[in-house]
Amino acid sequence: MDRASTPSCTFVALPLETGPPSAVSSDANTGFPSPIVLGIGQMAVTIMILYVSKLNKIIHFPDFDKKIPVKLFPLPLLYVGNHISGLLSTSKLSLPMFTVLRKFTIPLTLLLESIILGKQYSLSIITSVFAVVLGAFIAAGSDLAFNLEGYIFVFLNDIFTAANGVYTKQKMDPKELGKYGVLFYNACFMIIPTVIISASTGDLQRATEFNQWKNVLFIIQFLLSCFLGFLLMFSTVLCSYYNSALTTAVVGAIKNVSVAYIGMLVGGDYIFSVLNFVGLNICMAGGLRYSFLTLSSQLKTKQPVDEENIPSDLKS
């Protein structure tokens, strides 16, 4: 999910599994200055909801033991790399160029799924994926400003994001951690390092000094954002579980193009250019073609059984 960073942030849901955890568009009404603290709040809500659900036997995931960190590795390290490279890259590039370069997450995800998971894709799927990337390049063709440092950081961010998506898919085996275990333990292991990062960057101090903590409306907005962040993370994991990491990446790209289409009709801030419009249409066509091919293939195969929600006494 492509975002640029600014000094303050509105309350939006931050996907910790799919991109840099910095939701950072400016808002004069709230002006909350600490995006990392918002991410910490979302991790805390994730831990609380999943743990309470496990206690009430609504969901199931393995109890903690010394093998859990080994099973989860390298997801926490990928999250840290994704986090740092994302924050560094957004400050070095313009939003259009950042958006384009983030699309390289898609072919990288395809490549890593082939190497790590042994998946094979047809030429039609590969062509559709590269159409999405080509369309993004054309759409931002008028903003190809070169910044070597920014390019390095955003490509590192693409690698970390793609690797995170593929390894998340791998770790969601119901016989291992399962989708709920991946979410829960990744949040548990990363919340303390993220607090340390927040404190070392001054983000935590800005949050504690924020003057709206006695404002009931602000607190409601903050808690709602934390809950929506959990829902976004959970829906992303579900998409990868029932489909693939590549499908999740392509869906994210289609979402961004859809927002651009909506912006043409409402909002009044879309500036029309032939190059941009042509690129958006190529990107959308590639995404729709990918969706059609994927759905067609899934009709011929059986969806994975959700073993995590099957009571243990019914499992053989």
C-alpha positions in Angstrom: 0.0 0.0 0.0 1.7 3.1 -1.2 2.0 6.0 1.2 4.2 9.1 1.5 5.2 10.5 4.8 4.7 13.9 6.3 5.1 15.4 9.8 1.6 14.6 10.9 -1.0 11.9 10.3 -4.6 11.2 10.0 -6.1 8.0 11.4 -6.1 5.3 8.9 -5.6 1.6 9.0 -2.0 0.5 8.6 -1.3 -2.9 7.1 1.8 -4.3 8.9 2.1 -7.3 6.5 2.0 -5.5 3.2 3.9 -2.3 3.4 5.7 0.3 5.5 3.8 1.0 8.6 3.5 4.8 8.2 0.1 6.3 7.5 1.0 9.8 7.2 -1.2 12.2 5.3 -1.5 15.6 7.0 -4.7 16.6 8.8 -5.2 19.9 10.5 -8.1 18.6 12.6 -6.2 15.8 14.4 -2.5 16.4 13.5 -1.4 13.3 15.3 2.4 13.3 14.9 3.3 9.7 15.6 2.6 7.1 12.9 4.8 4.5 14.6 2.8 4.8 17.8 -0.3 4.2 15.8 1.2 1.0 14.4 2.1 0.0 18.0 -1.6 0.5 18.9 -2.7 -1.7 16.0 -0.3 -4.5 17.1 -1.6 -4.3 20.7 -5.2 -4.5 19.5 -4.2 -7.5 17.3 -2.6 -9.3 20.3 -5.6 -8.6 22.5 -8.3 -9.6 20.0 -6.6 -12.9 19.0 -5.7 -13.9 22.5 -9.2 -13.3 23.9 -10.7 -15.1 20.9 -8.3 -18.1 21.6 -9.3 -18.1 25.3 -13.0 -18.3 24.2 -12.2 -21.1 21.7 -13.4 -18.9 18.8 -10.2 -19.5 17.0 -7.2 -21.8 17.5 -3.4 -21.3 17.2 -0.5 -23.1 18.9 0.4 -22.2 22.5 3.8 -20.6 22.9 6.9 -22.9 23.1 10.6 -22.5 22.3 10.0 -23.7 18.7 7.7 -20.8 17.9 10.5 -18.2 17.1 12.1 -20.8 14.8 8.8 -21.4 13.0 8.1 -17.7 12.6 11.6 -16.8 11.4 12.4 -14.7 9.3 9.1 -12.8 9.4 10.1 -10.4 12.3 13.3 -9.5 10.6 11.5 -8.9 7.3 9.0 -6.7 9.2 11.8 -4.5 10.6 13.5 -4.2 7.2 10.1 -3.4 5.6 9.5 -0.8 8.3 12.8 1.0 8.1 13.2 1.0 4.3 9.6 2.1 3.9 10.1 5.2 6.1 13.4 6.1 4.4 12.1 5.7 0.9 8.9 7.7 1.3 10.9 10.8 2.3 13.3 10.6 -0.7 10.9 10.3 -3.6 7.8 12.1 -5.0 4.5 10.3 -4.5 4.0 9.3 -8.2 7.5 7.9 -8.5 7.2 6.1 -5.1 3.9 4.6 -6.3 5.5 3.3 -9.5 8.5 1.8 -7.9 6.4 0.1 -5.2 4.7 -1.8 -8.1 7.9 -3.8 -8.5 6.7 -5.7 -5.4 4.4 -7.6 -7.7 7.0 -9.2 -10.1 9.3 -9.8 -7.1 6.5 -11.6 -5.3 6.0 -13.7 -8.4 9.7 -14.5 -8.5 10.0 -15.4 -4.8 6.9 -17.6 -4.9 8.5 -19.5 -7.7 11.8 -19.9 -5.8 10.5 -20.4 -2.2 7.1 -22.0 -2.7 7.9 -23.7 -6.0 4.8 -22.2 -7.7 4.6 -22.1 -11.4 2.6 -19.5 -13.4 1.4 -19.5 -16.9 2.7 -17.0 -19.5 -0.7 -15.3 -19.4 -0.4 -14.6 -15.7 3.2 -13.3 -16.1 2.1 -11.0 -18.9 -0.8 -9.6 -16.8 1.6 -8.9 -13.9 4.0 -7.0 -16.1 1.2 -5.1 -17.7 0.3 -3.8 -14.2 3.9 -2.6 -13.7 4.2 -1.1 -17.2 0.9 0.8 -16.7 2.2 2.3 -13.5 5.4 3.4 -15.2 3.5 5.1 -18.0 1.1 6.7 -15.6 4.0 8.4 -13.8 6.0 9.0 -16.9 5.9 12.8 -16.4 7.6 12.4 -13.0 10.7 10.3 -13.6 12.9 12.3 -11.3 16.1 10.3 -10.5 17.1 10.0 -6.9 19.7 7.2 -6.4 19.3 7.0 -2.6 15.5 7.0 -2.8 15.6 4.3 -5.5 17.8 2.0 -3.4 15.6 2.3 -0.4 12.3 1.8 -2.3 13.7 -1.3 -4.1 14.8 -2.7 -0.7 11.3 -2.0 0.5 9.9 -3.9 -2.5 12.2 -6.9 -1.7 11.2 -6.9 2.0 7.5 -6.5 1.2 7.5 -9.3 -1.4 9.6 -11.7 0.9 7.2 -10.9 3.8 4.2 -11.8 1.8 5.7 -15.1 0.5 7.0 -16.2 3.9 3.7 -15.3 5.5 2.0 -17.6 3.0 4.5 -20.3 3.8 4.1 -20.0 7.6 0.3 -20.2 7.5 0.3 -23.9 7.1 -2.5 -25.1 9.6 -0.2 -27.8 10.8 2.3 -25.1 11.8 1.4 -21.6 13.1 -1.7 -21.1 11.0 -3.0 -17.7 9.9 -4.0 -16.7 13.4 -0.7 -17.8 14.9 1.3 -15.8 12.3 -0.6 -12.7 13.1 -0.5 -13.1 16.8 3.2 -14.1 17.3 4.5 -11.7 14.7 2.7 -8.8 16.6 4.0 -10.2 20.0 7.6 -10.4 18.8 7.6 -7.0 17.0 5.8 -4.8 19.5 8.8 -4.2 21.8 11.3 -3.6 19.0 8.8 -1.2 17.4 8.5 0.7 20.8 12.3 1.0 20.9 12.4 2.3 17.3 9.6 4.8 18.2 11.5 6.0 21.3 14.8 6.3 19.5 13.3 8.4 16.6 11.4 10.7 18.9 8.1 9.4 17.7 7.1 8.1 21.1 7.9 11.5 22.7 5.8 13.3 20.2 2.9 11.0 21.0 3.1 11.5 24.7 3.3 15.3 24.3 0.3 15.4 22.0 -2.3 17.7 23.5 -5.5 15.8 22.5 -5.3 12.7 24.9 -8.0 14.2 27.1 -10.3 14.7 24.0 -12.8 11.8 24.0 -13.4 12.1 20.3 -9.7 11.9 19.6 -9.4 8.7 21.8 -12.3 7.1 20.0 -10.7 7.9 16.6 -7.4 6.5 17.8 -8.9 3.2 19.1 -11.1 2.9 15.9 -8.0 3.3 13.8 -6.2 0.6 15.8 -9.2 -1.8 15.3 -9.4 -1.0 11.6 -5.7 -1.6 11.3 -6.3 -5.1 12.7 -9.1 -5.7 10.3 -6.9 -4.7 7.4 -4.0 -6.9 8.5 -6.4 -9.8 9.0 -8.1 -9.4 5.6 -4.7 -9.2 3.9 -3.6 -12.5 5.6 -6.9 -14.1 4.6 -6.4 -13.0 1.0 -2.9 -14.7 1.0 -4.3 -17.8 2.8 -7.1 -18.5 0.4 -5.3 -17.2 -2.8 -1.6 -16.3 -2.9 0.9 -13.6 -2.0 0.9 -12.6 -5.6 -2.8 -12.2 -5.7 -2.7 -10.0 -2.6 0.0 -7.8 -4.2 -2.0 -7.4 -7.4 -5.3 -6.7 -5.5 -3.4 -3.9 -3.7 -2.3 -2.4 -7.1 -5.9 -2.6 -8.5 -7.1 -0.9 -5.3 -4.8 2.1 -5.9 -5.8 2.4 -9.6 -9.5 2.2 -8.5 -8.9 5.1 -6.1 -7.4 7.1 -9.0 -10.5 6.4 -11.2 -12.8 7.6 -8.3 -10.6 10.7 -8.0 -11.4 11.6 -11.6 -15.1 11.8 -10.7 -15.1 13.2 -7.2 -12.7 15.2 -5.1 -11.6 17.5 -7.9 -7.8 17.0 -7.3 -7.1 14.7 -10.3 -5.1 16.5 -13.0 -5.7 14.8 -16.3 -2.9 13.9 -18.7 -3.0 11.5 -21.6 0.1 9.6 -20.4 -1.4 9.2 -16.9 -4.8 8.1 -18.2 -3.4 5.6 -20.7 -1.1 4.2 -18.0 -4.0 3.8 -15.5 -6.0 1.9 -18.1 -3.1 -0.5 -18.9 -2.6 -1.1 -15.2 -6.3 -1.8 -14.6 -6.5 -4.0 -17.7 -3.5 -6.1 -16.5 -5.1 -6.4 -13.1 -8.5 -7.4 -14.3 -6.9 -9.9 -16.7 -4.9 -11.4 -13.8 -8.1 -11.6 -11.7 -10.0 -13.4 -14.5 -7.2 -15.9 -15.0 -6.8 -16.6 -11.3 -10.5 -17.0 -10.7 -10.8 -19.3 -13.7 -8.0 -21.5 -12.3 -9.5 -21.6 -8.8 -12.8 -22.9 -10.1 -10.9 -26.0 -11.2 -9.2 -26.5 -7.8 -10.4 -26.9 -4.2 -10.0 -24.1 -1.7 -7.9 -25.0 1.4 -9.8 -26.3 4.3 -9.8 -23.9 7.3 -8.4 -26.5 9.7 -7.8 -23.8 12.4 -11.5 -23.5 13.0 -12.1 -27.2 13.2 -12.5 -28.4 16.9 -9.5 -30.5 18.0 -11.7 -33.5 18.8 -12.9 -33.6 15.2 -9.4 -33.6 13.8 -7.9 -37.0 12.9 
